[in-house]
Amino acid sequence: MQGCASSMMGNEPVTLSEGLAQLKCEHIPLLEKLHGLFNICSKIDKNEDINANFSQLEPAVRTFMEELDPHSEREERVLFRMMEKYLGVGVGPIAVMEYEHTQAKLLIGRFFEKMSEARNDLSVDEMKEASELIKNAYFTLTDHFSKEENVLFPMAENMLSDEEKAELAEKIKAI
């Protein structure tokens, strides 16, 4: 039903406007990289050539972060701020999305801290602990992307005016 709460929550199929479609499309390469990270971590957990796999992990995480950082910045600085006008600040879905961004960044940050503290002197257990941080970030982000694609982006499509959608597309292109 048009205008009912369920349509605002993304329960009906929605065609996304340019800016929202861009944010959704950015998830595709991010998810591919996340799956690659998860596969490396799984091999480490299974004791499969731990040193070789672990040596691939840090550069792979850095490459992932080079793509994640601008994506999350586009969401945090533009989309979330626009949606707060309708949903309020510090509550509801935007608060959850920002919390999940923070959690993922903290997990990955702790991974990099472990790497810089120990450098090449990590035991097998320490490598597995560091790998576990990336696996937890994987679970956080895959769940997060699903929420954005199935709830937040359709909600924004239904909520924002055509002018706001055009502004969103313009602003995220600048980041």
N, C-alpha and C positions, 0 to 999 in steps of 0.2 A: 504494500500500500504506500503510495507517495506520501512523504512527509511524516510517516509514523516513526517511532523510535527505532524499530528494527531496520528500517532503511538507512538510518544514520549510523547504525552499527555494522553496516557492510554485509547484511544477510541476503541481499539481492545482488545479482551480477551488475557490475559497474564498469563502464569504460573509463579509464583514467585519462585525465588531461595531460598535456605535455610534461609538465614538471613532475607530477606524481608518477607518470610512466617512466620518466628518466630514473627517478629514485628506485623504482621497482626493478628496472633493467640492470641497475648497478649491482643488485643482489646476485645476479647470475655469475659474474666472474668472482665475486667475493665468496659465494658458496662453493664454487669450484676449488678455490684456494683453500677454503676451510676444510673441504673433504680431503684434499691433499695433506694438510697438516694432521688431520685426524688419522689418516693412513700411516703417516710416519710415526705418530705417537703410538698407534696400535702395534706396530712392529717393535717399537722399543719395549712396550709392555710384554710382548711375547718373547723377549730376549733375542730377536732376530737382528743379528749384526748391529748391536746396540751402538757402538762407537760410530760406525758409518752413518747410520740413520740419525743419530743425535747430531752429528756434524752438519747434516742437511737442515735440521730443524730451525736453528736460529736465523740463517739467511732466508728461509721460507717464511718465517714469521715476520721478518723485516719487510719483505716484499708485500706480504698481506697487509701490513699496517700502512704501507705507502698508499694503498687503495682504500683501506677502511677509514683512515683519518679524514680525507676530504669528503667522503660520503657522509660520515657522521656529523661533520661540520655543517654540511648542507642541511641536514635534518635539524640539528640543534639550533643553528642560527637563523634558519628561515622557516621551515615547515612547522616546527614545534611552537615557535613564537607566534606564527599566524593562527595556529589552532588554539593557543591559549586565550586568544580574544574571545573565543566561544566557550571554551571548556574551563577556564580558570587557571591560575598559576599554582603549581605545586600539588595538584590533586589530579585524580583520574588517570586516563590513559597516557597523557603526556608525562606525568610524574613517573609512571611505570617504565615508559620508554627511556627516559633519561636515566633512571636507576639502572636499567639493564645496560645502557651504554657505559655507565660508570663501572659496573661490575666487570664487564668484559675488559675494559681498559685496565682495571686494577689487576685482574688475573694475568694479562699479558705483560703489564708492568712488573709484576712480581717475577715472572719468567725472566725478563731482561735483567732484573736485579740479581737473581741467582746466577745468571750467566756472567755478569760483570764481577761479582764477588769471587766466584770460583775460577773463572776463566777455563783453563784446560784441566783443572784438578778435580773434576766431579767424579764421584764414585758411581757405580751402576745405580744404586738406590737414589742418589741425588739426581741423576739423569732422569730416572723414572718419576721422581717428584716434580721436576721441572716440566717434564712432558705432560704430567697430569694437569698442571695449570693450563696448558694449551687445550687439552681435552675438555676441561671445564669451560673455557672460553668458547670452544666449539659448540657445546651444548647450549650455553647462554645465547650465543648469536644465532644459531639455526632456529631456535625457538623464537627469538626476538624478530628475525626477518619474517617468519611465518605470521606473527601477530601484526606486523606492519602491513604485509601484503593482504591479509584476510580481514583485518579490522581497521587499522589506522588509515591506510591510504583510501579505501572506499569511504570511510567516514569523512575524510578531508574532501574528497570529491563531491560528496553530498552537502557538505557544510560551507565550503568556500564559494564566494561569488566568482563569476567569470573574470572579473577584474583582478581579484585576489589570485586566481589560478594563473593568470598571465604574469602577474607580479612574481609569483612563486617561481615560474619557469625562468623568468629573466634573472632573478636574484641567484638561483642555484647555478645558472650557467657562469656567473661571475666568480664562483668559488672553485 
